[in-house]
Amino acid sequence: MKSQKQPTKRIYLDDYILQKDMRVRLPKELIKNLQIYPGKTYFEIYFDPSQKEIILVVKNSD
């Protein structure tokens, strides 16, 4: 089982609508600050049902 990272403080960036084809757009500032690349960067996706939160974690390219 993978170890889950505990959330630290959260920074609100913006809100977005779920696209009809199920995509969620990431804010451009997030892409710049995390140095992630469209079509190349993978994310680990976690769901916290008690808080109804979706958590995206940049996956290390090990």
N, C-alpha and C positions, 0 to 999 in steps of 0.2 A: 504494500500500500504506500502511495506517495505521501510525503509529509506536506501538510498544508501550512502555508504561511499565515500568520495571524495578522489581521488588518491593523495598520497604524492609523495615523490621522488621514481623513479623507479631504480632498479638495474638489469642490464642485466645479465642473467645467461647462456644462451645457446640458440641454435635454434634446433628445431626438426621437422621431417617430420610427417605429418598426416598418421597414419598407415592405411592399406587397410580396416581394420575392424572398422575404425573411432576413434581409441584410440589415445591419445596424452600422451607420456611418460613424467613424471615429473623428473627433475634432482634429483639425490640422495641427494645432499646437501640441496635442498629445503625440502625434506622429513625429514632430520635430524633436520634442524633449526626450522621448524614449528611444530615438534613433531606430525606429522600426520602418520596414519597407513593404509597401503594398505588393502582394503577390509572392512575398518571400518569407515574411515573419510569421511564425506559428505562435498560438496562444494556448495555454491550458485554461479550460473553462470549468468553473466551479459554481455550484448553486447552493445558496443558504436558504432552505425553505422557511426557517423560523423568521428570518428578516425579509424574505422575498427579494433576495439580492442575487445578481449574476456577477461573478468576479472573473475578470480576464487577467491572466498572469503571462507575461512574455516568457515563452519557453526558451530555455538555454539551448544552444545548438551544439550539445555535447556529442 
